[in-house]
Amino acid sequence: MPKSSHTDIAEANRMYETENDLPEKRREKLNALMNLRLASAVDLQTQLKQAHWNVKGPSFIGLHELFDQVDEAVENYVDMIAERIVQLGGIAEGTARVAAARSRLREYPLTIAGGLDHVAAVAHALGSFGHEARETINEATMLDDADTADLFTEVSRGIDKWLWFVEAHNQAPK
């Protein structure tokens, strides 16, 4: 398979005509920002599936189901982010290869199996993505786009809730 060419990249950066009243330059900046977050969200979703498929131990069923629920919520966030990009006239760049190249999340450890090891890895990924979501709220606000800031406020709130659910498995007194 050939690697993407400069033509492919130029096409991806193209903006579609829209009656959206945000200025095109601002929409371009917002789309670039959101495509970075889309990459991390897609990566987060695959990390959750990795945990869901590979968790072992006495808490297996509870964690297996929890990681699947978090994955479903993140899938919804992925869709919301991608659709916002397209609403602003951009192209949502959400392939696995793009996500791998752009994600700011730490690589998920592939060799872990124990429930608490997965809890720690998933919590780290959720916390990192939550930080990115909050950064995006601030950046969208500076770009005077309350709708994108609101979308990421919803994402941030959801990620914080799921982080709480996951971390609770590792917070009991020892």
Backbone bond lengths (Angstrom), bond angles and torsions (degrees), N, CA, C in turn:
res aa  C-N    CA-C-N  psi(-1)  N-CA   C-N-CA  omega(-1)  CA-C   N-CA-C  phi
1 M - - - 1.450 - - 1.524 109.39 -
2 P 1.307 117.57 132.01 1.456 119.48 177.88 1.521 110.93 -73.40
3 K 1.330 115.12 148.30 1.464 120.10 175.60 1.518 108.68 -72.96
4 S 1.349 116.32 162.92 1.458 117.38 -179.75 1.513 110.80 -66.70
5 S 1.278 113.95 144.50 1.455 120.89 -178.61 1.520 109.60 -96.54
6 H 1.324 115.06 170.32 1.460 119.52 176.05 1.518 110.79 -61.32
7 T 1.316 117.70 -30.06 1.460 121.42 177.68 1.527 110.14 -64.28
8 D 1.352 116.99 -42.94 1.461 120.58 178.14 1.519 110.62 -60.77
9 I 1.327 117.01 -43.01 1.456 121.48 -179.69 1.524 110.30 -65.66
10 A 1.315 117.37 -43.23 1.466 120.59 178.37 1.524 110.39 -61.79
11 E 1.329 117.00 -40.63 1.461 120.45 177.97 1.523 110.74 -63.24
12 A 1.337 116.88 -41.71 1.458 120.51 -178.79 1.528 111.43 -65.52
13 N 1.329 118.08 -31.28 1.457 121.36 -179.94 1.521 112.78 -82.53
14 R 1.307 117.21 -4.56 1.454 122.38 -179.27 1.530 109.66 -67.02
15 M 1.306 115.92 145.37 1.462 121.98 176.67 1.526 108.53 -108.66
16 Y 1.312 115.84 138.20 1.457 121.17 175.31 1.526 109.62 -86.38
17 E 1.318 114.88 151.46 1.471 120.68 175.47 1.530 107.96 -64.08
18 T 1.316 115.18 140.72 1.457 120.37 177.31 1.522 108.78 -153.07
19 E 1.305 115.59 154.91 1.466 121.14 175.39 1.532 110.84 -86.40
20 N 1.323 117.59 1.97 1.460 120.75 176.06 1.522 107.77 -57.29
21 D 1.329 117.23 132.87 1.459 120.33 -172.72 1.527 115.15 -85.92
22 L 1.323 118.46 1.49 1.462 119.03 172.83 1.528 107.96 -69.83
23 P 1.313 117.80 135.44 1.473 119.71 179.74 1.530 111.77 -58.39
24 E 1.329 116.22 145.30 1.464 121.28 -175.13 1.524 112.34 -57.14
25 K 1.318 118.51 -42.52 1.482 120.74 -179.47 1.529 110.36 -60.80
26 R 1.319 116.06 -39.67 1.464 119.91 178.83 1.523 110.14 -67.81
27 R 1.343 116.79 -42.23 1.469 120.83 178.07 1.522 110.91 -61.92
28 E 1.336 117.23 -38.03 1.467 120.94 177.52 1.527 110.48 -61.18
29 K 1.328 116.98 -44.65 1.474 120.59 179.12 1.526 110.88 -65.00
30 L 1.322 116.27 -42.53 1.463 120.29 178.91 1.522 111.06 -63.29
31 N 1.326 117.07 -42.49 1.463 120.34 179.87 1.519 111.59 -65.03
32 A 1.319 117.68 -40.90 1.472 120.23 177.50 1.529 109.85 -61.97
33 L 1.325 116.60 -44.64 1.461 121.74 178.27 1.521 110.98 -61.09
34 M 1.327 116.20 -48.46 1.465 119.13 -177.35 1.521 112.62 -68.84
35 N 1.332 118.33 -30.46 1.467 119.30 176.09 1.527 110.98 -66.89
36 L 1.334 117.60 -31.97 1.471 119.40 173.62 1.526 110.29 -65.25
37 R 1.314 116.61 -43.42 1.469 120.47 179.23 1.527 110.79 -68.64
38 L 1.321 116.94 -34.76 1.459 120.36 176.31 1.525 110.03 -60.51
39 A 1.316 117.11 -42.08 1.471 120.78 178.67 1.522 110.62 -59.74
40 S 1.322 117.17 -46.30 1.467 119.95 179.45 1.523 111.27 -66.55
41 A 1.334 117.61 -36.03 1.467 120.50 179.48 1.526 111.04 -66.73
42 V 1.331 117.07 -41.43 1.467 120.61 177.00 1.531 109.45 -63.97
43 D 1.318 116.96 -42.58 1.466 121.30 177.09 1.526 110.18 -61.05
44 L 1.330 117.02 -45.70 1.464 120.95 178.91 1.520 110.56 -57.72
45 Q 1.310 116.64 -43.35 1.465 120.39 -179.76 1.527 110.85 -60.83
46 T 1.316 117.69 -42.80 1.470 119.56 179.95 1.527 111.15 -69.82
47 Q 1.329 117.01 -32.53 1.462 119.44 176.87 1.523 110.94 -66.26
48 L 1.317 116.52 -37.86 1.465 119.80 177.51 1.527 111.24 -65.13
49 K 1.316 116.94 -38.84 1.464 119.80 176.60 1.534 110.30 -65.43
50 Q 1.322 116.86 -39.28 1.467 120.49 177.66 1.538 109.88 -57.81
51 A 1.325 116.20 -45.17 1.467 120.22 178.63 1.531 110.53 -66.00
52 H 1.306 117.19 -45.05 1.466 123.09 -179.19 1.535 111.04 -57.12
53 W 1.319 116.18 -44.94 1.465 120.25 -176.93 1.526 113.54 -73.30
54 N 1.323 117.69 -30.01 1.467 120.77 -167.07 1.516 115.84 -112.99
55 V 1.320 119.11 0.53 1.463 120.27 -179.16 1.528 110.23 -67.67
56 K 1.327 115.87 141.40 1.474 122.74 179.42 1.531 108.30 -135.69
57 G 1.310 115.86 164.93 1.454 120.52 172.89 1.514 113.71 113.79
58 P 1.332 115.73 -176.40 1.464 120.62 -173.17 1.531 113.92 -63.92
59 S 1.308 118.14 -23.38 1.472 121.27 179.17 1.523 111.78 -99.49
60 F 1.330 116.25 18.99 1.463 121.01 -173.83 1.523 113.13 -48.39
61 I 1.314 118.40 -59.17 1.465 119.63 -170.14 1.522 111.49 -64.09
62 G 1.330 117.14 -41.74 1.464 120.11 178.89 1.520 112.24 -61.88
63 L 1.341 116.42 -45.84 1.463 120.02 -179.70 1.530 111.39 -71.71
64 H 1.320 116.17 -40.50 1.472 120.61 177.77 1.537 109.68 -54.65
65 E 1.332 116.10 -47.38 1.465 120.37 -179.74 1.521 111.86 -70.83
66 L 1.333 117.78 -39.44 1.463 120.93 179.07 1.529 110.81 -62.36
67 F 1.325 116.83 -47.65 1.468 119.59 -179.47 1.529 110.92 -61.57
68 D 1.317 117.29 -33.49 1.460 120.67 177.46 1.530 110.65 -69.19
69 Q 1.327 117.68 -39.69 1.463 120.97 177.38 1.529 111.39 -64.45
70 V 1.332 116.15 -42.11 1.465 119.69 178.71 1.530 109.24 -64.47
71 D 1.322 116.70 -42.00 1.468 120.93 177.55 1.521 110.98 -56.98
72 E 1.325 117.46 -44.58 1.466 120.65 -179.87 1.527 111.06 -62.36
73 A 1.329 117.40 -39.31 1.467 120.74 178.01 1.530 110.15 -66.00
74 V 1.324 116.49 -43.19 1.463 120.36 -179.99 1.531 110.20 -65.67
75 E 1.323 117.56 -36.69 1.463 120.07 175.95 1.533 110.09 -57.36
76 N 1.323 116.61 -39.59 1.453 120.73 177.18 1.535 110.94 -64.78
77 Y 1.337 117.45 -40.81 1.470 120.75 177.94 1.531 110.83 -64.24
78 V 1.325 116.35 -40.69 1.473 120.67 176.78 1.523 109.48 -56.07
79 D 1.322 116.14 -47.33 1.456 121.18 -178.40 1.531 111.12 -64.70
80 M 1.328 117.38 -42.06 1.464 121.08 179.59 1.532 111.04 -61.91
81 I 1.321 116.39 -44.24 1.465 120.62 -179.53 1.528 110.12 -64.93
82 A 1.329 116.56 -47.87 1.465 120.35 -179.25 1.528 111.10 -61.09
83 E 1.311 116.88 -42.52 1.463 119.46 -179.66 1.526 111.68 -66.84
84 R 1.328 118.23 -34.30 1.472 120.27 177.58 1.530 109.98 -65.88
85 I 1.314 116.85 -39.69 1.468 120.48 177.44 1.525 109.64 -57.46
86 V 1.316 116.16 -47.84 1.463 121.41 -177.36 1.532 110.36 -68.48
87 Q 1.331 117.90 -36.44 1.462 120.91 177.41 1.530 111.51 -58.64
88 L 1.325 116.60 -32.23 1.466 121.23 -178.75 1.526 112.24 -88.31
89 G 1.342 116.61 6.33 1.461 120.46 176.26 1.518 114.17 93.35
90 G 1.321 117.39 7.15 1.462 120.96 -178.88 1.513 112.39 -94.15
91 I 1.301 114.78 -176.12 1.460 122.92 176.80 1.525 107.26 -115.42
92 A 1.321 116.09 121.85 1.464 120.99 177.30 1.524 108.20 -73.45
93 E 1.313 115.85 120.69 1.468 122.52 -176.26 1.529 108.24 -105.31
94 G 1.329 116.03 83.78 1.451 120.31 -170.25 1.506 116.46 -118.31
95 T 1.324 118.52 25.94 1.464 118.69 178.27 1.526 110.26 -75.14
96 A 1.323 115.32 161.61 1.464 120.54 179.45 1.528 111.19 -60.18
97 R 1.333 117.00 -39.39 1.457 120.20 -179.19 1.523 111.91 -66.70
98 V 1.316 116.38 -41.22 1.462 119.69 177.40 1.527 109.56 -65.18
99 A 1.323 116.39 -44.10 1.463 120.04 179.29 1.527 111.06 -59.42
100 A 1.320 116.75 -44.15 1.464 120.32 -179.77 1.525 111.78 -62.49
101 A 1.310 116.45 -37.95 1.463 120.23 -178.29 1.530 112.58 -74.82
102 R 1.334 117.59 -30.65 1.466 120.34 -171.35 1.524 115.74 -106.89
103 S 1.314 118.34 -19.54 1.460 119.89 -174.19 1.519 111.40 -59.39
104 R 1.328 114.86 141.10 1.458 120.83 176.54 1.528 111.31 -96.69
105 L 1.319 117.74 1.74 1.460 120.16 179.38 1.525 110.33 -76.46
106 R 1.322 114.95 148.69 1.460 121.03 175.29 1.527 108.92 -67.84
107 E 1.332 116.18 146.02 1.469 121.51 178.57 1.527 109.49 -58.87
108 Y 1.329 116.53 136.02 1.465 121.02 179.44 1.528 109.03 -75.01
109 P 1.335 117.49 134.00 1.475 119.38 179.12 1.528 111.41 -68.97
110 L 1.309 116.12 120.04 1.464 121.19 -174.17 1.520 113.95 -81.37
111 T 1.313 118.25 -16.74 1.465 120.01 -173.01 1.521 113.89 -99.68
112 I 1.319 118.87 1.40 1.461 119.28 179.83 1.523 110.22 -79.88
113 A 1.325 115.43 154.61 1.462 120.23 -179.86 1.526 111.71 -136.13
114 G 1.326 116.99 -39.63 1.457 120.93 -174.74 1.518 113.15 -62.89
115 G 1.321 114.78 144.76 1.449 121.23 -177.90 1.517 113.81 -53.58
116 L 1.337 117.90 -47.49 1.460 119.89 -177.57 1.526 112.20 -69.05
117 D 1.326 117.29 -29.40 1.467 119.72 174.75 1.532 110.03 -66.41
118 H 1.324 116.57 -41.48 1.463 120.09 176.96 1.532 110.67 -67.82
119 V 1.323 116.71 -38.49 1.467 119.74 177.16 1.524 109.80 -57.27
120 A 1.337 116.81 -46.90 1.472 120.50 -179.45 1.527 111.31 -63.97
121 A 1.318 117.47 -42.77 1.469 120.72 -178.72 1.532 111.31 -67.59
122 V 1.321 116.86 -43.15 1.463 120.80 178.89 1.528 110.05 -66.18
123 A 1.335 117.09 -41.66 1.468 120.17 178.65 1.526 110.49 -60.77
124 H 1.305 117.38 -41.85 1.461 119.98 178.82 1.532 110.34 -62.66
125 A 1.319 117.01 -45.18 1.463 120.42 179.91 1.531 111.15 -62.99
126 L 1.327 117.11 -44.22 1.463 120.32 178.52 1.529 111.27 -63.49
127 G 1.334 116.35 -43.05 1.457 119.93 179.14 1.517 112.20 -62.71
128 S 1.325 116.36 -41.56 1.465 120.49 178.61 1.525 111.21 -64.39
129 F 1.326 116.68 -43.93 1.459 119.31 179.58 1.526 110.86 -68.36
130 G 1.327 117.25 -36.66 1.464 120.31 176.25 1.520 111.19 -60.00
131 H 1.324 116.84 -39.93 1.469 121.43 176.41 1.529 110.20 -61.53
132 E 1.327 116.83 -44.80 1.469 120.54 178.50 1.530 110.81 -61.95
133 A 1.326 117.09 -40.17 1.467 120.03 179.69 1.520 110.33 -62.29
134 R 1.345 117.35 -42.80 1.457 120.26 179.12 1.525 111.75 -66.52
135 E 1.328 117.23 -37.42 1.468 119.74 174.35 1.530 110.34 -59.97
136 T 1.319 116.70 -39.84 1.461 121.55 -178.41 1.523 111.00 -67.45
137 I 1.319 118.11 -36.09 1.464 121.12 175.34 1.528 108.97 -57.08
138 N 1.328 116.08 -49.01 1.471 120.40 -179.06 1.526 111.44 -63.99
139 E 1.333 117.18 -44.17 1.466 120.39 -178.28 1.528 111.39 -67.27
140 A 1.332 117.43 -39.45 1.467 120.09 178.10 1.532 110.28 -66.81
141 T 1.318 116.56 -36.12 1.464 120.45 176.77 1.525 110.32 -63.96
142 M 1.340 116.87 -42.98 1.470 120.10 178.27 1.526 111.10 -64.92
143 L 1.348 116.95 -28.38 1.466 120.77 177.17 1.536 111.56 -87.83
144 D 1.329 116.33 9.60 1.463 123.45 175.77 1.530 112.38 58.72
145 D 1.346 115.80 43.52 1.465 121.20 176.56 1.528 108.64 -123.45
146 A 1.319 115.09 87.96 1.458 121.12 -178.71 1.525 112.22 -62.80
147 D 1.334 117.55 -31.73 1.463 120.27 -178.30 1.528 111.68 -66.68
148 T 1.338 116.59 -44.98 1.465 119.54 177.51 1.523 110.14 -66.75
149 A 1.341 117.49 -40.57 1.466 120.30 176.93 1.530 110.10 -59.91
150 D 1.327 116.91 -41.43 1.459 121.34 179.27 1.524 111.37 -65.20
151 L 1.337 116.53 -42.06 1.463 120.40 177.75 1.529 109.87 -57.87
152 F 1.323 117.00 -46.60 1.465 119.69 -178.62 1.527 112.56 -73.84
153 T 1.329 117.46 -22.00 1.467 119.87 171.40 1.520 109.22 -66.09
154 E 1.325 116.71 -42.75 1.463 120.87 176.45 1.526 110.84 -62.49
155 V 1.324 117.08 -44.20 1.470 121.31 178.44 1.528 109.83 -61.65
156 S 1.323 116.70 -46.78 1.466 121.41 -179.05 1.525 111.35 -59.90
157 R 1.315 116.67 -44.91 1.468 120.58 178.51 1.523 111.04 -60.31
158 G 1.334 116.45 -43.79 1.460 120.30 179.49 1.520 112.34 -65.43
159 I 1.330 116.40 -43.94 1.465 120.25 179.34 1.525 110.10 -62.12
160 D 1.338 117.28 -41.89 1.470 120.14 178.35 1.523 111.53 -61.50
161 K 1.326 116.90 -38.48 1.468 120.04 178.30 1.528 110.27 -64.50
162 W 1.343 116.29 -46.22 1.462 119.04 -179.44 1.530 111.42 -67.03
163 L 1.316 117.31 -35.20 1.467 120.85 175.97 1.520 109.84 -60.92
164 W 1.313 117.30 -42.40 1.463 121.86 177.17 1.528 110.46 -60.07
165 F 1.332 117.17 -47.12 1.466 121.07 179.56 1.531 111.13 -59.33
166 V 1.324 116.81 -42.51 1.466 120.80 -178.05 1.525 110.71 -71.69
167 E 1.330 116.68 -49.17 1.471 119.77 -176.85 1.523 112.85 -64.12
168 A 1.322 118.04 -26.46 1.464 120.79 179.67 1.531 111.44 -58.25
169 H 1.326 117.04 -25.44 1.474 120.81 179.30 1.518 112.26 -71.16
170 N 1.304 117.85 -16.32 1.465 121.53 -176.31 1.526 111.73 -119.98
171 Q 1.347 118.64 10.97 1.453 120.56 -174.56 1.523 114.01 -108.27
172 A 1.305 117.95 -0.76 1.469 120.30 -179.89 1.523 109.67 -67.35
173 P 1.338 117.25 146.10 1.474 119.43 176.39 1.530 110.20 -57.30
174 K 1.290 115.63 141.32 1.460 120.37 -177.81 1.503 111.55 -88.87
